Structures are given as C-alpha cells and as structure tokens.
Amino acid sequence: MGKARLLIVEDDIDIGNMLKIFFAGMDFEVDVAVRGSDALEKTKNVLPHLIVLDIMLPDIDGYEVCRNLRTNMRTSHIPVIFLTQKDERSDKLQGLELGADDYITKPFDIEELKLRVQGAIRRAERESLTDPRSGLPAGRLIEEQLRRIIREKGWALLDARVNEFEPFKDVYGFVAGDDVLRFTAMLIGEVVDEIGTTTDFIGHAGGDNFIIITREEKAPLIKARLRERFNKEVQTHYNFIDRQQGFMHAPAADGSTIQVPFMSISVGVVSPSGQSFADIREITELAAEARRQDSA
C-alpha cells in the first residue's frame, strides 16, 4: 500500500507540528488542521485513513467534528482518536458515544499514541472497512450499503472500472498504479460533490473497481462528468513521450511490444426502476454487465 494518510486536528501549533514531524518520520502522509471547519474541509477533499482529533478547538469542538463525520455517508468509516486535556469519565463517554475509536488524554506518551494509531488503521483494514490505497470504504461497508438500498427505491448504483490499468502498472510500476487509484478516488469524490447529494456513497470494491450509490436522477450526470474528466485528466500520469504520441508501448506475451491506449473509465448503471433484486449479488452482477457493455 502507499503511505497511510493521517489528519491531525490540533489548535496548539507546537503539538500539531511535533506530531506531524513524528508521524512523517514514520512514513505517514500527514496533514494538520487547527480548526474544526478546516478539518471537515480537508477530509472532504482527501480522505484520511485516520484522524487524531483534539476536542477543544477555536471554532466548533471536536465532538461536533466527530458528529459531522459520523453522520456523513462519505466519512462515517474513518477511525477517530480523540486527543484532549479533558479526563473526566463523562467526556470520554461522550466521545465514544459519538463513534470515536479511541481516546487519549494530554499529556500523552507519543509512543502510545503511535501504537494506537497503527492499531486502529490495521483493524480497519483487517475488517475490510477501507481500502489501504484509496482510503475509501471497501468489503463489508460496501455490502452493508447494498443491503440497505435493496429495500429502497429511487437509488442508482454506478460500477466504474479503469480500463488498461494493468498494462499501465506493468510499464510504470505499482507505485504509479497506486497513484492512479488515489487519483480516481479523489476525482470520483469531486464529481459526486459537484453533482450528487450529501448522502451519496463511494466505495472501492478492489483493484481498479469503484462504486457509487446515488439518486437515480443524478446517475447519468455523474457518469458523463466522470468519464469526461477522467479521460482528460488521467493523461498527466503518463510521461511526456507517451503523451505526445497518444499511447504507450507495453510488453506482449510473445516478448514483443504492443501499442496500448491511455487509460479510460467505463461506468455501468443499474437502478430498481422497472426491476427488482432478490439479493445484492444480482445488483452487482447487473452493474458489472452494464459496465462491460459501456467499454465494448
């Protein structure tokens, strides 16, 4: 996996900088927010794998930040560790009731905080809660959303897959491949923010496969905008020579090289309009078939 992304929400600049230096030295990708509103904005733009959250902030307190994260479909899965000077039992219970994963009181042992951060991220990955590259919900969280919508009406599921991803990874390497997956996740988030609703769900089903659950009337617009932006912006992941010639050379099975087009994205859409689903496998199978037809 790539670097785990950590968001430190701390209004004490010295503590925030100290934590950033410490975790960056442990190969985390670290961002710092000094206000609760900044934390919510940063989280919306790039999903962190974990948030270390101070309770006493200058605008909205950490409880309100955590409540906002937990009630938003896009961020409800992110592990949160409260970091605060409060040590009353009632304060700890309030944080845990809001869905915090852990609680550390200042002054704290930084080695203990490190172990708690690492443990929370490992638990999330082990329980198939998030994909380690994109930070998006995966596995069980996706299945939970599918079981929820199968009983509802008015939804649409978009199954998106990056075409020519494997040849790209073979030529440019797995690090560049992980960058493409993170780029795709971020782009999907931007498109859903632009066109979708606040209750839309985005998941990383594995490899180069992503899903979006939105309102039925939003699906065609999201699909069109996602394809338009992806097919244009993905070209920045290729080197100058490949961009100039409009394709890349990749090794073939017989040892020769073949021309491979730039990556593109295919999107299949299914909804309950005019059809019913017996189980969640039918939803995913029909969505996958629609996506294959989109790439044909």
C-alpha positions as CSV (number, residue, x, y, z in Angstrom):
1,M,0.0,0.0,0.0
2,G,1.0,3.7,-0.2
3,K,1.6,5.9,2.8
4,A,-1.2,5.9,5.3
5,R,-2.8,9.4,5.4
6,L,-3.2,10.9,8.9
7,L,-5.1,14.1,9.7
8,I,-4.1,15.9,13.0
9,V,-6.7,18.3,14.2
10,E,-5.0,20.4,16.9
11,D,-5.1,24.1,17.6
12,D,-1.8,24.1,19.6
13,I,0.6,24.7,16.7
14,D,3.6,23.3,18.6
15,I,1.8,20.0,19.3
16,G,0.5,19.8,15.8
17,N,4.0,20.4,14.3
18,M,5.5,17.9,16.7
19,L,3.0,15.2,15.7
20,K,3.4,16.0,12.0
21,I,7.2,15.6,12.2
22,F,7.0,12.4,14.3
23,F,4.5,10.6,12.1
24,A,6.0,11.8,8.8
25,G,9.3,10.3,10.1
26,M,7.4,7.0,10.4
27,D,6.3,7.2,6.7
28,F,2.8,8.6,7.2
29,E,1.4,11.2,4.9
30,V,0.4,13.9,7.5
31,D,-1.8,16.9,7.2
32,V,-2.7,19.3,10.1
33,A,-5.8,21.4,10.7
34,V,-6.1,24.0,13.5
35,R,-9.9,24.5,13.2
36,G,-12.7,22.0,13.2
37,S,-14.1,23.5,10.0
38,D,-10.8,23.2,8.3
39,A,-10.7,19.5,9.3
40,L,-14.0,18.8,7.7
41,E,-13.0,20.6,4.5
42,K,-9.7,18.7,4.3
43,T,-11.4,15.4,5.0
44,K,-13.9,16.1,2.2
45,N,-11.1,16.8,-0.3
46,V,-8.8,13.9,0.6
47,L,-10.0,11.0,2.8
48,P,-7.5,10.3,5.6
49,H,-7.0,6.8,6.9
50,L,-7.3,8.1,10.5
51,I,-8.0,11.4,12.3
52,V,-6.4,12.4,15.6
53,L,-8.9,14.9,16.9
54,D,-8.5,17.5,19.7
55,I,-11.8,18.3,21.5
56,M,-11.0,22.0,22.4
57,L,-10.9,23.8,19.1
58,P,-11.3,27.6,18.4
59,D,-14.5,27.3,16.3
60,I,-16.5,24.0,16.6
61,D,-15.4,21.5,19.2
62,G,-14.1,18.0,18.4
63,Y,-17.4,16.4,19.4
64,E,-19.2,18.4,16.7
65,V,-16.5,17.4,14.2
66,C,-16.9,13.8,15.1
67,R,-20.7,14.0,14.9
68,N,-20.4,15.5,11.4
69,L,-18.0,12.8,10.3
70,R,-20.2,10.0,11.6
71,T,-23.4,11.3,10.0
72,N,-21.9,11.8,6.6
73,M,-22.0,8.7,4.4
74,R,-18.6,9.6,2.8
75,T,-16.7,9.9,6.1
76,S,-18.5,7.7,8.6
77,H,-16.0,4.9,8.3
78,I,-12.8,6.9,9.2
79,P,-11.3,5.9,12.5
80,V,-11.1,8.8,15.0
81,I,-8.8,9.1,18.1
82,F,-9.7,11.9,20.5
83,L,-6.8,13.8,21.9
84,T,-7.7,16.2,24.7
85,Q,-6.9,17.6,28.1
86,K,-10.2,16.5,29.4
87,D,-10.0,13.4,31.6
88,E,-13.5,13.2,33.1
89,R,-15.3,9.9,32.6
90,S,-18.3,11.8,31.1
91,D,-16.1,13.4,28.5
92,K,-14.7,10.1,27.4
93,L,-18.1,8.5,27.3
94,Q,-19.5,11.4,25.1
95,G,-16.7,10.9,22.6
96,L,-17.2,7.1,22.5
97,E,-20.9,7.5,22.1
98,L,-20.3,9.7,19.1
99,G,-18.3,6.8,17.5
100,A,-14.7,7.7,18.4
101,D,-12.5,4.7,18.2
102,D,-10.1,5.6,21.0
103,Y,-9.4,8.4,23.5
104,I,-6.0,9.7,24.8
105,T,-5.6,12.4,27.5
106,K,-2.9,15.1,27.4
107,P,-0.1,15.0,28.4
108,F,0.3,11.8,26.3
109,D,3.0,9.3,25.6
110,I,3.8,9.7,21.9
111,E,4.8,6.1,21.6
112,E,1.5,5.0,23.0
113,L,-0.3,7.3,20.5
114,K,1.7,5.7,17.7
115,L,0.7,2.2,18.7
116,R,-3.0,3.3,19.0
117,V,-2.9,4.9,15.5
118,Q,-1.3,1.9,13.9
119,G,-3.7,-0.5,15.7
120,A,-6.8,1.4,14.6
121,I,-5.6,1.5,10.9
122,R,-4.8,-2.2,11.0
123,R,-8.2,-3.0,12.5
124,A,-10.0,-1.1,9.8
125,E,-8.0,-2.9,7.0
126,R,-8.4,-6.3,8.6
127,E,-12.1,-5.9,9.0
128,S,-12.3,-4.8,5.3
129,L,-13.6,-1.4,6.3
130,T,-11.3,0.6,4.0
131,D,-9.0,0.1,1.0
132,P,-5.4,0.8,2.1
133,R,-4.6,2.8,-1.1
134,S,-7.7,5.0,-1.6
135,G,-8.9,5.2,2.0
136,L,-12.4,4.5,0.6
137,P,-14.9,2.1,2.2
138,A,-14.4,-1.4,1.0
139,G,-15.6,-5.0,1.6
140,R,-18.1,-5.2,4.5
141,L,-19.0,-1.5,4.3
142,I,-20.0,-1.8,0.6
143,E,-22.0,-4.9,1.4
144,E,-23.9,-3.1,4.1
145,Q,-24.8,-0.3,1.7
146,L,-26.0,-2.8,-0.9
147,R,-28.2,-4.5,1.7
148,R,-29.6,-1.1,2.7
149,I,-30.6,0.0,-0.8
150,I,-32.1,-3.3,-1.9
151,R,-35.1,-2.4,0.3
152,E,-35.4,1.1,-1.0
153,K,-36.4,2.9,-4.2
154,G,-35.0,5.8,-6.2
155,W,-31.4,4.8,-6.0
156,A,-28.8,4.0,-8.7
157,L,-25.5,2.1,-8.4
158,L,-22.6,3.0,-10.7
159,D,-20.0,0.4,-11.3
160,A,-16.8,2.1,-12.5
161,R,-13.6,0.4,-13.7
162,V,-10.3,1.8,-15.1
163,N,-9.6,0.3,-18.5
164,E,-5.9,-0.5,-19.4
165,F,-4.9,-0.2,-15.8
166,E,-2.9,-3.4,-15.7
167,P,-0.8,-2.6,-18.8
168,F,-0.1,0.8,-17.3
169,K,1.0,-0.7,-14.0
170,D,3.2,-3.2,-15.8
171,V,5.0,-0.4,-17.6
172,Y,5.1,2.4,-14.9
173,G,5.2,0.2,-11.8
174,F,2.9,-0.4,-8.8
175,V,3.7,3.0,-7.2
176,A,2.4,4.8,-10.2
177,G,-0.5,2.4,-10.3
178,D,-1.4,3.3,-6.7
179,D,-1.2,7.0,-7.6
180,V,-3.8,6.3,-10.3
181,L,-6.1,4.6,-7.8
182,R,-5.8,7.6,-5.4
183,F,-6.4,10.0,-8.3
184,T,-9.5,8.1,-9.3
185,A,-10.9,8.0,-5.8
186,M,-10.3,11.8,-5.4
187,L,-11.8,12.5,-8.8
188,I,-15.0,10.5,-8.1
189,G,-15.3,12.4,-4.8
190,E,-15.0,15.7,-6.6
191,V,-17.6,14.7,-9.2
192,V,-20.1,13.5,-6.6
193,D,-19.6,16.7,-4.6
194,E,-20.3,18.7,-7.7
195,I,-23.3,16.7,-9.0
196,G,-24.5,14.3,-6.4
197,T,-26.1,14.6,-2.9
198,T,-24.7,14.6,0.6
199,T,-26.0,11.1,1.2
200,D,-24.2,9.5,-1.8
201,F,-21.8,6.6,-1.0
202,I,-18.4,5.9,-2.7
203,G,-16.6,2.6,-2.3
204,H,-13.5,0.9,-3.6
205,A,-14.6,-2.6,-4.5
206,G,-11.0,-3.7,-5.1
207,G,-8.2,-3.2,-7.7
208,D,-9.3,-0.8,-10.3
209,N,-13.0,-1.1,-9.5
210,F,-15.1,1.6,-7.7
211,I,-18.8,2.0,-6.9
212,I,-21.1,5.0,-6.4
213,I,-24.5,4.9,-4.9
214,T,-26.6,8.0,-5.6
215,R,-30.1,9.1,-6.5
216,E,-31.4,7.7,-9.8
217,E,-31.8,11.1,-11.4
218,K,-28.2,12.0,-10.7
219,A,-26.6,8.9,-12.2
220,P,-26.5,9.9,-15.9
221,L,-24.9,13.3,-15.0
222,I,-22.3,11.7,-12.7
223,K,-21.4,9.1,-15.3
224,A,-21.0,11.6,-18.1
225,R,-18.9,14.0,-15.9
226,L,-16.7,11.3,-14.5
227,R,-15.9,9.9,-18.0
228,E,-15.2,13.4,-19.3
229,R,-12.9,14.4,-16.5
230,F,-11.1,11.0,-16.1
231,N,-10.3,10.5,-19.8
232,K,-8.8,14.0,-19.9
233,E,-7.0,14.3,-16.6
234,V,-5.5,10.7,-16.4
235,Q,-3.1,11.7,-19.1
236,T,-1.0,13.5,-16.5
237,H,0.1,10.1,-15.2
238,Y,2.0,9.4,-18.4
239,N,5.4,10.6,-19.4
240,F,6.0,13.3,-22.0
241,I,6.8,11.0,-24.8
242,D,3.7,8.9,-24.3
243,R,1.5,12.0,-24.1
244,Q,3.0,13.3,-27.3
245,Q,2.4,10.1,-29.2
246,G,-1.1,9.4,-27.7
247,F,-0.4,5.9,-26.5
248,M,2.2,3.8,-24.6
249,H,4.2,0.7,-25.6
250,A,3.6,-2.4,-23.4
251,P,5.2,-5.9,-23.4
252,A,3.2,-8.6,-25.1
253,A,3.1,-12.3,-24.2
254,D,5.4,-13.2,-27.0
255,G,8.1,-10.8,-26.0
256,S,7.2,-8.1,-28.5
257,T,5.7,-4.7,-27.7
258,I,2.2,-3.5,-28.5
259,Q,0.6,-0.1,-28.5
260,V,-1.8,0.4,-25.6
261,P,-4.2,3.3,-25.5
262,F,-4.4,5.6,-22.5
263,M,-6.5,4.6,-19.5
264,S,-10.2,5.4,-19.7
265,I,-13.1,4.7,-17.3
266,S,-16.1,2.5,-18.0
267,V,-19.3,3.0,-16.0
268,G,-22.3,0.8,-15.7
269,V,-25.5,1.9,-14.1
270,V,-28.4,-0.1,-12.5
271,S,-31.5,1.1,-10.6
272,P,-34.6,-0.5,-9.2
273,S,-36.8,1.2,-11.8
274,G,-38.7,-1.5,-13.7
275,Q,-36.9,-4.4,-12.0
276,S,-36.5,-5.9,-8.6
277,F,-33.5,-7.6,-7.0
278,A,-33.6,-10.8,-5.0
279,D,-30.2,-10.3,-3.4
280,I,-27.2,-8.0,-3.6
281,R,-25.3,-10.3,-6.0
282,E,-27.9,-9.5,-8.6
283,I,-27.3,-5.8,-8.2
284,T,-23.5,-6.2,-8.6
285,E,-23.8,-8.7,-11.5
286,L,-26.1,-6.5,-13.5
287,A,-24.0,-3.4,-12.8
288,A,-20.8,-5.3,-13.9
289,E,-22.6,-6.4,-17.1
290,A,-23.7,-2.8,-17.8
291,R,-20.1,-1.6,-17.2
292,R,-18.7,-4.2,-19.6
293,Q,-21.2,-3.1,-22.3
294,D,-20.1,0.5,-21.7
295,S,-16.5,-0.4,-22.5
296,A,-17.4,-2.5,-25.6
